[in-house]
Amino acid sequence: MNRILIIEDELAIAELEKDYLELSDFQVDVETDGEVGVKKVLEEDYDMLILDLMLPGVDGFDICRRVREKKEMPIIMVSSKNDDIDKIRGLGLGADDYITKPFSPSELVARVKAHLSRYSRLVGSNSNDNECIEIRGIRIDKTARRVFVDDEEKIFTTKEFDLLTFLAQNPNHVFTKEELFQKIWGMESVGDVATVTVHIKKIREKVEKDTSKPQYIETIWGVGYRFKIS
């Protein structure tokens, strides 16, 4: 049974989320204090973190950064703020998803299931022979989930790795932001295409020598992105 920690200072909201998730057979703990919550998620064995952005004492951004430095797990950030800058910042710090309050509890459950399923498939590979993609100085080890640029390893979040791998496996194919969101996040992309933009920016910072003149991931203005093979 997957264990989920909810860090949310509004207890009524947290309990509602917990009730719906437990009905879907998840084991759920709730913590209303941010500092206690981050200590708990780092010390115990959780499969997912649902994190409120506005917490007393320490905000969700700081918690997300601290957790992502130590653990690889799905992080869903929840906030009453609908500003793109907060969404971009949260995703840039490593959150896998950003949901704006008020939202349907059933939507939360659907997103939780989608992220856990994807993590399970990606982390659960036990292949003995590493499958690699090598293109012009970039080596993507799909089995070990490692990326090397000119033999120097670069650290990628789960979604950054998935997005880079997908594009590299489909070179010269132009994908819209909506298509990429569907392929990588597995959910409807209405209002969430900024997620793709943020992740493309982060990937370029790690693989491109000059992000203003990308040699690998090219922007096709008005359409989307493609991975150039030559």
TORPA-4810 file (N, C-alpha, C, O; in nm, 3 decimals):
<nodes>
NODE_1_0.085_-0.120_0.000_0.000_0.000_0.000_0.088_0.124_0.000_0.180_0.136_0.082_M
NODE_2_0.060_0.217_-0.092_0.138_0.340_-0.099_0.110_0.432_0.019_-0.004_0.451_0.060_N
NODE_3_0.219_0.488_0.073_0.207_0.582_0.185_0.221_0.725_0.133_0.312_0.755_0.056_R
NODE_4_0.131_0.811_0.177_0.130_0.950_0.134_0.132_1.040_0.257_0.060_1.016_0.354_I
NODE_5_0.213_1.144_0.251_0.213_1.245_0.358_0.154_1.373_0.302_0.195_1.422_0.197_L
NODE_6_0.055_1.428_0.375_-0.003_1.557_0.342_0.048_1.660_0.442_0.029_1.644_0.563_I
NODE_7_0.114_1.764_0.393_0.154_1.876_0.479_0.063_1.993_0.445_0.077_2.056_0.340_I
NODE_8_-0.030_2.020_0.534_-0.136_2.118_0.509_-0.181_2.175_0.643_-0.221_2.099_0.732_E
NODE_9_-0.176_2.309_0.659_-0.210_2.368_0.788_-0.361_2.385_0.808_-0.406_2.406_0.920_D
NODE_10_-0.440_2.378_0.699_-0.586_2.383_0.712_-0.637_2.241_0.732_-0.652_2.164_0.637_E
NODE_11_-0.662_2.207_0.858_-0.692_2.068_0.893_-0.816_2.015_0.821_-0.819_1.898_0.784_L
NODE_12_-0.917_2.099_0.801_-1.040_2.053_0.734_-1.010_2.008_0.591_-1.063_1.907_0.545_A
NODE_13_-0.925_2.084_0.522_-0.887_2.047_0.385_-0.805_1.919_0.386_-0.827_1.829_0.305_I
NODE_14_-0.710_1.912_0.478_-0.625_1.793_0.487_-0.705_1.667_0.517_-0.679_1.561_0.460_A
NODE_15_-0.801_1.678_0.605_-0.883_1.561_0.641_-0.971_1.517_0.523_-0.994_1.398_0.503_E
NODE_16_-1.020_1.615_0.445_-1.100_1.581_0.328_-1.014_1.507_0.225_-1.056_1.405_0.170_L
NODE_17_-0.895_1.559_0.201_-0.802_1.492_0.109_-0.770_1.351_0.159_-0.769_1.256_0.081_E
NODE_18_-0.745_1.340_0.288_-0.712_1.210_0.347_-0.826_1.111_0.328_-0.803_0.996_0.291_K
NODE_19_-0.950_1.155_0.354_-1.066_1.066_0.342_-1.077_1.010_0.200_-1.097_0.889_0.182_D
NODE_20_-1.066_1.096_0.101_-1.079_1.051_-0.037_-0.965_0.958_-0.078_-0.987_0.860_-0.149_Y
NODE_21_-0.845_0.988_-0.033_-0.730_0.903_-0.067_-0.739_0.767_0.002_-0.704_0.665_-0.057_L
NODE_22_-0.786_0.766_0.126_-0.800_0.638_0.197_-0.909_0.552_0.134_-0.900_0.429_0.137_E
NODE_23_-1.010_0.615_0.078_-1.113_0.538_0.007_-1.057_0.470_-0.117_-1.113_0.373_-0.168_L
NODE_24_-0.943_0.522_-0.166_-0.876_0.463_-0.282_-0.759_0.374_-0.239_-0.670_0.343_-0.318_S
NODE_25_-0.762_0.333_-0.111_-0.666_0.237_-0.058_-0.523_0.290_-0.043_-0.427_0.215_-0.056_D
NODE_26_-0.510_0.420_-0.016_-0.379_0.475_0.018_-0.369_0.489_0.169_-0.469_0.514_0.237_F
NODE_27_-0.249_0.474_0.222_-0.225_0.501_0.363_-0.179_0.646_0.374_-0.080_0.685_0.312_Q
NODE_28_-0.250_0.726_0.451_-0.228_0.871_0.451_-0.202_0.924_0.592_-0.274_0.892_0.686_V
NODE_29_-0.096_1.005_0.604_-0.068_1.078_0.727_-0.082_1.227_0.699_-0.058_1.273_0.587_D
NODE_30_-0.120_1.301_0.801_-0.136_1.446_0.789_-0.047_1.515_0.890_-0.039_1.475_1.006_V
NODE_31_0.020_1.621_0.844_0.100_1.703_0.934_0.070_1.850_0.904_0.080_1.894_0.790_E
NODE_32_0.034_1.926_1.008_-0.004_2.066_0.988_0.114_2.162_1.008_0.105_2.279_0.970_T
NODE_33_0.221_2.114_1.065_0.340_2.198_1.089_0.445_2.168_0.983_0.485_2.052_0.965_D
NODE_34_0.490_2.270_0.913_0.583_2.251_0.803_0.715_2.188_0.844_0.763_2.095_0.779_G
NODE_35_0.776_2.239_0.951_0.906_2.187_0.995_0.895_2.042_1.039_0.981_1.960_1.007_E
NODE_36_0.789_2.011_1.113_0.768_1.873_1.156_0.743_1.784_1.034_0.790_1.671_1.027_V
NODE_37_0.668_1.838_0.938_0.635_1.762_0.819_0.757_1.727_0.736_0.771_1.613_0.691_G
NODE_38_0.846_1.825_0.715_0.965_1.798_0.633_1.057_1.698_0.703_1.120_1.616_0.637_V
NODE_39_1.064_1.706_0.835_1.145_1.609_0.910_1.086_1.469_0.894_1.159_1.370_0.880_K
NODE_40_0.954_1.461_0.897_0.885_1.333_0.886_0.905_1.270_0.749_0.933_1.151_0.738_K
NODE_41_0.891_1.351_0.643_0.902_1.295_0.508_1.045_1.253_0.477_1.066_1.160_0.398_V
NODE_42_1.143_1.319_0.536_1.282_1.283_0.513_1.325_1.161_0.592_1.412_1.085_0.548_L
NODE_43_1.265_1.140_0.708_1.307_1.030_0.795_1.226_0.903_0.773_1.276_0.793_0.801_E
NODE_44_1.103_0.915_0.724_1.019_0.797_0.708_1.006_0.758_0.561_1.052_0.830_0.472_E
NODE_45_0.943_0.645_0.538_0.935_0.588_0.404_0.799_0.620_0.340_0.704_0.543_0.352_D
NODE_46_0.792_0.734_0.271_0.670_0.774_0.202_0.688_0.761_0.051_0.800_0.771_-0.001_Y
NODE_47_0.577_0.738_-0.018_0.581_0.724_-0.164_0.543_0.853_-0.236_0.572_0.869_-0.354_D
NODE_48_0.478_0.945_-0.163_0.437_1.071_-0.225_0.418_1.178_-0.119_0.384_1.148_-0.004_M
NODE_49_0.441_1.303_-0.159_0.418_1.418_-0.072_0.317_1.511_-0.139_0.335_1.551_-0.254_L
NODE_50_0.211_1.545_-0.065_0.115_1.648_-0.107_0.140_1.768_-0.018_0.123_1.761_0.103_I
NODE_51_0.181_1.877_-0.078_0.241_1.988_-0.004_0.169_2.120_-0.029_0.159_2.167_-0.142_L
NODE_52_0.117_2.179_0.079_0.055_2.311_0.068_0.165_2.416_0.054_0.270_2.406_0.116_D
NODE_53_0.139_2.516_-0.028_0.239_2.621_-0.052_0.250_2.716_0.066_0.361_2.750_0.109_L
NODE_54_0.136_2.761_0.120_0.136_2.862_0.226_0.126_2.796_0.362_0.019_2.753_0.404_M
NODE_55_0.240_2.787_0.430_0.245_2.725_0.562_0.307_2.824_0.660_0.395_2.902_0.622_L
NODE_56_0.265_2.821_0.785_0.327_2.910_0.884_0.470_2.868_0.915_0.499_2.749_0.929_P
NODE_57_0.559_2.965_0.924_0.698_2.935_0.963_0.787_2.902_0.845_0.891_2.967_0.827_G
NODE_58_0.751_2.804_0.766_0.829_2.763_0.650_0.733_2.741_0.534_0.628_2.678_0.551_V
NODE_59_0.769_2.792_0.415_0.674_2.778_0.304_0.699_2.650_0.225_0.802_2.583_0.242_D
NODE_60_0.603_2.618_0.139_0.612_2.495_0.060_0.729_2.494_-0.036_0.783_2.387_-0.066_G
NODE_61_0.771_2.611_-0.084_0.886_2.617_-0.174_1.011_2.561_-0.106_1.084_2.480_-0.163_F
NODE_62_1.035_2.606_0.017_1.153_2.561_0.090_1.145_2.411_0.120_1.245_2.339_0.108_D
NODE_63_1.027_2.365_0.158_1.010_2.222_0.187_1.035_2.141_0.060_1.103_2.039_0.065_I
NODE_64_0.980_2.184_-0.051_0.998_2.113_-0.178_1.146_2.103_-0.212_1.194_1.997_-0.251_C
NODE_65_1.218_2.214_-0.198_1.361_2.214_-0.229_1.437_2.117_-0.139_1.521_2.041_-0.187_R
NODE_66_1.407_2.119_-0.009_1.478_2.033_0.086_1.449_1.885_0.063_1.538_1.800_0.074_R
NODE_67_1.324_1.854_0.031_1.288_1.714_0.004_1.351_1.666_-0.126_1.403_1.555_-0.132_V
NODE_68_1.346_1.750_-0.229_1.400_1.709_-0.359_1.551_1.688_-0.354_1.604_1.608_-0.431_R
NODE_69_1.620_1.758_-0.265_1.764_1.739_-0.251_1.798_1.601_-0.194_1.907_1.549_-0.218_E
NODE_70_1.704_1.543_-0.119_1.732_1.418_-0.049_1.658_1.297_-0.105_1.707_1.184_-0.097_K
NODE_71_1.539_1.320_-0.162_1.456_1.206_-0.201_1.396_1.224_-0.341_1.372_1.336_-0.386_K
NODE_72_1.374_1.111_-0.406_1.308_1.109_-0.537_1.171_1.048_-0.520_1.157_0.925_-0.513_E
NODE_73_1.070_1.131_-0.515_0.932_1.087_-0.499_0.840_1.189_-0.565_0.881_1.304_-0.583_M
NODE_74_0.719_1.152_-0.602_0.627_1.252_-0.658_0.590_1.356_-0.552_0.559_1.323_-0.438_P
NODE_75_0.595_1.482_-0.593_0.553_1.592_-0.505_0.444_1.671_-0.577_0.466_1.724_-0.686_I
NODE_76_0.326_1.677_-0.516_0.218_1.759_-0.569_0.204_1.882_-0.480_0.180_1.870_-0.360_I
NODE_77_0.220_1.998_-0.538_0.209_2.123_-0.463_0.066_2.177_-0.476_0.010_2.180_-0.585_M
NODE_78_0.009_2.218_-0.364_-0.129_2.267_-0.359_-0.127_2.412_-0.309_-0.058_2.444_-0.213_V
NODE_79_-0.203_2.498_-0.376_-0.203_2.639_-0.334_-0.333_2.707_-0.372_-0.400_2.668_-0.468_S
NODE_80_-0.369_2.809_-0.295_-0.484_2.892_-0.330_-0.442_3.003_-0.427_-0.526_3.076_-0.478_S
NODE_81_-0.311_3.015_-0.451_-0.258_3.118_-0.541_-0.251_3.062_-0.683_-0.197_2.954_-0.706_K
NODE_82_-0.306_3.137_-0.777_-0.312_3.091_-0.915_-0.212_3.165_-1.004_-0.222_3.161_-1.126_N
NODE_83_-0.115_3.232_-0.941_-0.017_3.308_-1.018_0.078_3.214_-1.091_0.127_3.117_-1.033_D
NODE_84_0.103_3.244_-1.219_0.196_3.162_-1.296_0.335_3.161_-1.234_0.404_3.059_-1.242_D
NODE_85_0.377_3.271_-1.174_0.511_3.278_-1.118_0.529_3.177_-1.005_0.637_3.118_-0.990_I
NODE_86_0.423_3.156_-0.924_0.432_3.057_-0.817_0.436_2.916_-0.874_0.510_2.830_-0.826_D
NODE_87_0.355_2.892_-0.977_0.355_2.760_-1.041_0.491_2.731_-1.102_0.545_2.621_-1.085_K
NODE_88_0.546_2.829_-1.173_0.677_2.810_-1.236_0.785_2.788_-1.133_0.873_2.704_-1.152_I
NODE_89_0.780_2.863_-1.023_0.881_2.846_-0.918_0.870_2.708_-0.855_0.972_2.641_-0.834_R
NODE_90_0.748_2.666_-0.825_0.730_2.534_-0.764_0.778_2.421_-0.852_0.845_2.330_-0.805_G
NODE_91_0.743_2.427_-0.981_0.786_2.324_-1.075_0.937_2.329_-1.095_1.002_2.226_-1.113_L
NODE_92_0.992_2.450_-1.092_1.136_2.464_-1.106_1.214_2.406_-0.990_1.329_2.364_-1.007_G
NODE_93_1.153_2.403_-0.873_1.218_2.345_-0.756_1.204_2.193_-0.751_1.260_2.128_-0.662_L
NODE_94_1.128_2.136_-0.845_1.119_1.991_-0.852_0.983_1.932_-0.825_0.968_1.809_-0.825_G
NODE_95_0.881_2.017_-0.802_0.747_1.962_-0.785_0.701_1.898_-0.916_0.733_1.948_-1.024_A
NODE_96_0.627_1.788_-0.906_0.579_1.719_-1.025_0.447_1.774_-1.076_0.411_1.756_-1.192_D
NODE_97_0.374_1.843_-0.988_0.242_1.892_-1.026_0.206_2.009_-0.935_0.263_2.024_-0.827_D
NODE_98_0.112_2.091_-0.980_0.070_2.210_-0.905_-0.082_2.221_-0.922_-0.131_2.237_-1.034_Y
NODE_99_-0.156_2.211_-0.812_-0.301_2.218_-0.817_-0.348_2.342_-0.741_-0.302_2.370_-0.630_I
NODE_100_-0.439_2.415_-0.802_-0.489_2.538_-0.740_-0.620_2.512_-0.667_-0.712_2.450_-0.722_T
NODE_101_-0.630_2.559_-0.542_-0.753_2.551_-0.465_-0.853_2.654_-0.518_-0.812_2.760_-0.565_K
NODE_102_-0.983_2.624_-0.513_-1.043_2.496_-0.472_-1.036_2.395_-0.586_-1.042_2.432_-0.703_P
NODE_103_-1.023_2.269_-0.551_-1.019_2.165_-0.653_-1.105_2.048_-0.606_-1.136_2.034_-0.488_F
NODE_104_-1.141_1.965_-0.700_-1.221_1.848_-0.669_-1.133_1.742_-0.604_-1.026_1.711_-0.656_S
NODE_105_-1.176_1.684_-0.490_-1.097_1.577_-0.429_-1.074_1.460_-0.524_-0.970_1.395_-0.519_P
NODE_106_-1.171_1.434_-0.613_-1.155_1.325_-0.708_-1.046_1.358_-0.810_-0.978_1.267_-0.860_S
NODE_107_-1.028_1.487_-0.841_-0.919_1.527_-0.929_-0.785_1.500_-0.862_-0.691_1.452_-0.926_E
NODE_108_-0.776_1.532_-0.734_-0.654_1.506_-0.659_-0.621_1.357_-0.661_-0.507_1.318_-0.685_L
NODE_109_-0.721_1.274_-0.635_-0.700_1.129_-0.634_-0.650_1.082_-0.771_-0.559_1.000_-0.779_V
NODE_110_-0.709_1.134_-0.878_-0.669_1.095_-1.013_-0.524_1.133_-1.040_-0.449_1.055_-1.099_A
NODE_111_-0.485_1.250_-0.996_-0.347_1.294_-1.018_-0.250_1.212_-0.934_-0.142_1.177_-0.980_R
NODE_112_-0.289_1.183_-0.811_-0.205_1.100_-0.725_-0.181_0.964_-0.790_-0.067_0.917_-0.796_V
NODE_113_-0.287_0.902_-0.838_-0.274_0.770_-0.902_-0.185_0.777_-1.025_-0.102_0.689_-1.048_K
NODE_114_-0.202_0.882_-1.105_-0.124_0.896_-1.228_0.025_0.909_-1.198_0.108_0.844_-1.262_A
NODE_115_0.059_0.993_-1.100_0.200_1.012_-1.066_0.262_0.888_-1.003_0.374_0.851_-1.037_H
NODE_116_0.191_0.824_-0.913_0.244_0.703_-0.850_0.262_0.591_-0.951_0.361_0.517_-0.946_L
NODE_117_0.168_0.578_-1.043_0.179_0.476_-1.146_0.300_0.499_-1.234_0.373_0.406_-1.267_S
NODE_118_0.320_0.624_-1.270_0.435_0.656_-1.357_0.566_0.633_-1.284_0.659_0.577_-1.342_R
NODE_119_0.576_0.675_-1.158_0.699_0.652_-1.082_0.725_0.503_-1.067_0.840_0.459_-1.078_Y
NODE_120_0.621_0.427_-1.041_0.636_0.283_-1.022_0.691_0.217_-1.146_0.779_0.131_-1.138_S
NODE_121_0.640_0.256_-1.263_0.687_0.197_-1.388_0.832_0.235_-1.416_0.910_0.153_-1.463_R
NODE_122_0.866_0.360_-1.387_0.999_0.408_-1.421_1.106_0.356_-1.326_1.216_0.323_-1.369_L
NODE_123_1.075_0.349_-1.198_1.173_0.307_-1.099_1.181_0.155_-1.088_1.282_0.101_-1.043_V
NODE_124_1.075_0.086_-1.129_1.067_-0.057_-1.107_1.140_-0.143_-1.208_1.136_-0.265_-1.197_G
NODE_125_1.207_-0.084_-1.304_1.278_-0.164_-1.403_1.393_-0.239_-1.339_1.472_-0.181_-1.264_S
NODE_126_1.403_-0.370_-1.368_1.514_-0.450_-1.313_1.595_-0.515_-1.424_1.653_-0.622_-1.406_N
NODE_127_1.599_-0.449_-1.538_1.675_-0.501_-1.651_1.823_-0.508_-1.618_1.877_-0.417_-1.556_S
NODE_128_1.888_-0.616_-1.658_2.031_-0.632_-1.631_2.116_-0.557_-1.732_2.225_-0.511_-1.698_N
NODE_129_2.069_-0.543_-1.855_2.144_-0.473_-1.958_2.091_-0.332_-1.972_1.975_-0.311_-2.009_D
NODE_130_2.176_-0.235_-1.941_2.134_-0.097_-1.946_2.105_-0.054_-2.089_2.186_-0.076_-2.180_N
NODE_131_1.990_0.006_-2.109_1.950_0.057_-2.240_1.986_0.205_-2.246_1.942_0.284_-2.163_E
NODE_132_2.067_0.242_-2.346_2.116_0.379_-2.354_2.081_0.444_-2.487_2.067_0.376_-2.589_C
NODE_133_2.066_0.574_-2.484_2.050_0.656_-2.604_2.171_0.749_-2.610_2.200_0.818_-2.512_I
NODE_134_2.241_0.751_-2.722_2.357_0.838_-2.736_2.342_0.924_-2.860_2.333_0.874_-2.972_E
NODE_135_2.340_1.056_-2.838_2.324_1.152_-2.947_2.416_1.271_-2.924_2.397_1.347_-2.830_I
NODE_136_2.515_1.285_-3.010_2.603_1.404_-3.013_2.650_1.448_-2.875_2.631_1.564_-2.836_R
NODE_137_2.711_1.359_-2.802_2.770_1.395_-2.672_2.679_1.375_-2.554_2.723_1.385_-2.440_G
NODE_138_2.550_1.347_-2.578_2.457_1.318_-2.468_2.436_1.167_-2.461_2.405_1.103_-2.562_I
NODE_139_2.452_1.112_-2.343_2.423_0.969_-2.322_2.317_0.957_-2.214_2.336_1.002_-2.101_R
NODE_140_2.205_0.897_-2.250_2.093_0.878_-2.157_2.085_0.730_-2.123_2.052_0.647_-2.208_I
NODE_141_2.116_0.696_-2.000_2.107_0.558_-1.953_1.966_0.538_-1.899_1.934_0.579_-1.788_D
NODE_142_1.880_0.474_-1.981_1.740_0.461_-1.944_1.720_0.367_-1.826_1.628_0.386_-1.746_K
NODE_143_1.805_0.265_-1.814_1.789_0.169_-1.706_1.830_0.227_-1.571_1.758_0.214_-1.472_T
NODE_144_1.946_0.292_-1.569_1.995_0.352_-1.444_1.938_0.492_-1.422_1.956_0.550_-1.315_A
NODE_145_1.870_0.546_-1.525_1.812_0.679_-1.519_1.919_0.785_-1.486_1.907_0.863_-1.391_R
NODE_146_2.024_0.782_-1.568_2.133_0.877_-1.553_2.160_0.944_-1.687_2.141_0.884_-1.793_R
NODE_147_2.205_1.070_-1.682_2.233_1.146_-1.803_2.376_1.199_-1.797_2.419_1.255_-1.695_V
NODE_148_2.449_1.181_-1.907_2.585_1.231_-1.916_2.596_1.323_-2.036_2.548_1.291_-2.145_F
NODE_149_2.660_1.438_-2.016_2.685_1.533_-2.124_2.836_1.548_-2.135_2.901_1.598_-2.044_V
NODE_150_2.891_1.504_-2.248_3.037_1.501_-2.267_3.105_1.430_-2.150_3.205_1.476_-2.097_D
NODE_151_3.047_1.316_-2.112_3.097_1.227_-2.006_3.086_1.285_-1.865_3.137_1.226_-1.770_D
NODE_152_3.021_1.399_-1.851_2.996_1.456_-1.717_2.851_1.430_-1.680_2.760_1.467_-1.754_E
NODE_153_2.830_1.367_-1.564_2.693_1.337_-1.524_2.619_1.462_-1.481_2.672_1.546_-1.408_E
NODE_154_2.495_1.473_-1.526_2.406_1.582_-1.487_2.289_1.523_-1.409_2.237_1.417_-1.445_K
NODE_155_2.248_1.590_-1.304_2.141_1.541_-1.219_2.007_1.593_-1.268_1.987_1.713_-1.281_I
NODE_156_1.915_1.499_-1.295_1.783_1.533_-1.347_1.675_1.489_-1.248_1.688_1.386_-1.182_F
NODE_157_1.568_1.569_-1.239_1.449_1.523_-1.167_1.380_1.417_-1.253_1.413_1.400_-1.370_T
NODE_158_1.285_1.347_-1.195_1.216_1.241_-1.267_1.150_1.293_-1.394_1.166_1.233_-1.501_T
NODE_159_1.076_1.401_-1.385_1.005_1.453_-1.501_1.101_1.512_-1.605_1.076_1.499_-1.725_K
NODE_160_1.208_1.575_-1.561_1.308_1.624_-1.656_1.367_1.507_-1.735_1.383_1.516_-1.856_E
NODE_161_1.399_1.399_-1.665_1.455_1.281_-1.731_1.354_1.222_-1.831_1.389_1.190_-1.944_F
NODE_162_1.230_1.209_-1.788_1.126_1.153_-1.875_1.109_1.236_-2.001_1.097_1.182_-2.112_D
NODE_163_1.107_1.368_-1.984_1.084_1.457_-2.097_1.202_1.453_-2.194_1.183_1.443_-2.315_L
NODE_164_1.324_1.460_-2.142_1.442_1.452_-2.228_1.446_1.319_-2.303_1.474_1.315_-2.423_L
NODE_165_1.419_1.210_-2.232_1.423_1.077_-2.293_1.319_1.064_-2.404_1.347_1.012_-2.512_T
NODE_166_1.199_1.112_-2.376_1.092_1.104_-2.477_1.129_1.180_-2.604_1.112_1.130_-2.715_F
NODE_167_1.181_1.302_-2.587_1.219_1.381_-2.703_1.334_1.315_-2.780_1.335_1.312_-2.903_L
NODE_168_1.432_1.263_-2.705_1.548_1.199_-2.769_1.509_1.071_-2.841_1.573_1.034_-2.940_A
NODE_169_1.407_1.003_-2.794_1.360_0.881_-2.860_1.278_0.911_-2.986_1.251_0.822_-3.066_Q
NODE_170_1.239_1.038_-3.001_1.160_1.079_-3.116_1.225_1.199_-3.183_1.164_1.306_-3.193_N
NODE_171_1.350_1.183_-3.228_1.424_1.298_-3.281_1.360_1.357_-3.406_1.301_1.287_-3.488_P
NODE_172_1.373_1.490_-3.416_1.323_1.568_-3.531_1.171_1.572_-3.542_1.116_1.629_-3.636_N
NODE_173_1.102_1.512_-3.444_0.955_1.519_-3.442_0.915_1.640_-3.357_0.960_1.655_-3.244_H
NODE_174_0.830_1.724_-3.412_0.785_1.842_-3.338_0.661_1.806_-3.256_0.562_1.758_-3.309_V
NODE_175_0.670_1.831_-3.124_0.558_1.805_-3.034_0.507_1.937_-2.977_0.587_2.024_-2.941_F
NODE_176_0.376_1.951_-2.969_0.320_2.068_-2.901_0.337_2.052_-2.751_0.363_1.942_-2.702_T
NODE_177_0.321_2.162_-2.678_0.328_2.155_-2.532_0.218_2.064_-2.477_0.240_1.990_-2.382_K
NODE_178_0.101_2.072_-2.539_-0.010_1.989_-2.494_0.021_1.840_-2.512_-0.010_1.759_-2.425_E
NODE_179_0.082_1.806_-2.625_0.118_1.666_-2.650_0.222_1.618_-2.550_0.213_1.506_-2.500_E
NODE_180_0.320_1.701_-2.522_0.425_1.663_-2.427_0.369_1.646_-2.287_0.408_1.555_-2.214_L
NODE_181_0.276_1.734_-2.250_0.215_1.720_-2.117_0.138_1.590_-2.108_0.146_1.520_-2.007_F
NODE_182_0.065_1.557_-2.211_-0.011_1.431_-2.213_0.082_1.311_-2.203_0.055_1.218_-2.128_Q
NODE_183_0.192_1.313_-2.279_0.285_1.201_-2.282_0.359_1.182_-2.150_0.376_1.069_-2.105_K
NODE_184_0.402_1.290_-2.089_0.487_1.281_-1.970_0.407_1.282_-1.840_0.438_1.207_-1.747_I
NODE_185_0.304_1.366_-1.833_0.226_1.376_-1.710_0.100_1.291_-1.714_0.044_1.258_-1.609_W
NODE_186_0.056_1.255_-1.833_-0.056_1.163_-1.847_-0.190_1.219_-1.806_-0.281_1.143_-1.773_G
NODE_187_-0.206_1.351_-1.809_-0.332_1.414_-1.770_-0.366_1.523_-1.868_-0.283_1.564_-1.949_M
NODE_188_-0.489_1.572_-1.862_-0.529_1.683_-1.948_-0.442_1.805_-1.918_-0.413_1.834_-1.802_E
NODE_189_-0.401_1.874_-2.022_-0.303_1.982_-2.006_-0.364_2.121_-1.999_-0.291_2.219_-2.003_S
NODE_190_-0.496_2.132_-1.988_-0.560_2.263_-1.985_-0.507_2.345_-1.867_-0.520_2.305_-1.751_V
NODE_191_-0.446_2.460_-1.898_-0.395_2.548_-1.795_-0.263_2.507_-1.736_-0.215_2.571_-1.643_G
NODE_192_-0.201_2.398_-1.788_-0.079_2.347_-1.727_0.040_2.345_-1.824_0.143_2.287_-1.790_D
NODE_193_0.029_2.404_-1.941_0.136_2.397_-2.038_0.262_2.468_-1.988_0.371_2.442_-2.039_V
NODE_194_0.249_2.558_-1.889_0.368_2.622_-1.832_0.460_2.518_-1.770_0.581_2.541_-1.759_A
NODE_195_0.406_2.406_-1.728_0.486_2.297_-1.673_0.590_2.252_-1.773_0.706_2.232_-1.738_T
NODE_196_0.550_2.236_-1.898_0.642_2.190_-2.002_0.751_2.294_-2.025_0.868_2.260_-2.036_V
NODE_197_0.712_2.420_-2.032_0.808_2.528_-2.055_0.915_2.531_-1.947_1.034_2.545_-1.977_T
NODE_198_0.873_2.518_-1.823_0.968_2.520_-1.710_1.065_2.403_-1.721_1.186_2.421_-1.701_V
NODE_199_1.015_2.285_-1.752_1.102_2.168_-1.759_1.197_2.174_-1.878_1.312_2.130_-1.867_H
NODE_200_1.153_2.227_-1.990_1.242_2.245_-2.105_1.356_2.340_-2.068_1.471_2.315_-2.103_I
NODE_201_1.323_2.448_-1.998_1.425_2.545_-1.955_1.528_2.477_-1.865_1.648_2.498_-1.881_K
NODE_202_1.482_2.396_-1.771_1.573_2.327_-1.679_1.662_2.227_-1.752_1.781_2.215_-1.722_K
NODE_203_1.605_2.156_-1.848_1.683_2.059_-1.925_1.790_2.130_-2.006_1.905_2.086_-2.011_I
NODE_204_1.753_2.240_-2.070_1.852_2.315_-2.149_1.968_2.364_-2.063_2.083_2.364_-2.108_R
NODE_205_1.939_2.406_-1.942_2.045_2.454_-1.854_2.147_2.343_-1.824_2.262_2.371_-1.790_E
NODE_206_2.103_2.218_-1.837_2.191_2.106_-1.804_2.261_2.045_-1.925_2.368_1.985_-1.911_K
NODE_207_2.201_2.058_-2.044_2.260_1.991_-2.160_2.316_2.086_-2.266_2.401_2.046_-2.345_V
NODE_208_2.271_2.210_-2.267_2.315_2.302_-2.372_2.437_2.382_-2.329_2.448_2.425_-2.214_E
NODE_209_2.530_2.403_-2.422_2.645_2.489_-2.393_2.602_2.635_-2.388_2.655_2.712_-2.307_K
NODE_210_2.508_2.673_-2.473_2.455_2.809_-2.477_2.303_2.799_-2.487_2.250_2.764_-2.593_D
NODE_211_2.234_2.829_-2.378_2.088_2.813_-2.376_2.017_2.909_-2.470_1.902_2.885_-2.508_T
NODE_212_2.084_3.017_-2.508_2.022_3.112_-2.602_2.028_3.060_-2.746_1.956_3.108_-2.833_S
NODE_213_2.117_2.961_-2.769_2.128_2.899_-2.902_2.130_2.747_-2.883_2.234_2.684_-2.902_K
NODE_214_2.016_2.689_-2.847_2.012_2.546_-2.816_2.049_2.459_-2.936_2.001_2.481_-3.047_P
NODE_215_2.134_2.359_-2.911_2.177_2.268_-3.015_2.100_2.136_-3.012_2.104_2.059_-3.108_Q
NODE_216_2.031_2.110_-2.902_1.960_1.984_-2.887_1.807_2.003_-2.893_1.742_1.954_-2.984_Y
NODE_217_1.753_2.074_-2.796_1.608_2.093_-2.791_1.573_2.229_-2.852_1.602_2.334_-2.795_I
NODE_218_1.512_2.222_-2.966_1.482_2.342_-3.045_1.336_2.384_-3.027_1.246_2.301_-3.027_E
NODE_219_1.316_2.513_-3.011_1.181_2.569_-3.006_1.131_2.596_-3.147_1.196_2.666_-3.224_T
NODE_220_1.017_2.540_-3.180_0.952_2.570_-3.308_0.840_2.668_-3.276_0.733_2.629_-3.229_I
NODE_221_0.864_2.794_-3.300_0.775_2.899_-3.254_0.633_2.880_-3.307_0.610_2.856_-3.426_W
NODE_222_0.538_2.891_-3.214_0.398_2.876_-3.248_0.351_2.732_-3.254_0.233_2.705_-3.275_G
NODE_223_0.447_2.638_-3.235_0.412_2.496_-3.243_0.452_2.423_-3.115_0.366_2.378_-3.039_V
NODE_224_0.583_2.412_-3.091_0.628_2.338_-2.973_0.778_2.316_-2.974_0.854_2.411_-2.995_G
NODE_225_0.822_2.191_-2.950_0.963_2.160_-2.937_0.999_2.034_-3.014_0.915_1.948_-3.040_Y
NODE_226_1.128_2.025_-3.051_1.178_1.901_-3.108_1.323_1.881_-3.067_1.394_1.977_-3.037_R
NODE_227_1.366_1.755_-3.065_1.504_1.722_-3.036_1.577_1.706_-3.169_1.543_1.619_-3.249_F
NODE_228_1.677_1.792_-3.193_1.749_1.789_-3.319_1.854_1.677_-3.315_1.934_1.670_-3.221_K
NODE_229_1.854_1.593_-3.415_1.949_1.482_-3.419_2.080_1.522_-3.484_2.181_1.454_-3.467_I
NODE_230_2.079_1.631_-3.558_2.203_1.677_-3.622_2.197_1.828_-3.643_2.291_1.888_-3.695_S
</nodes>
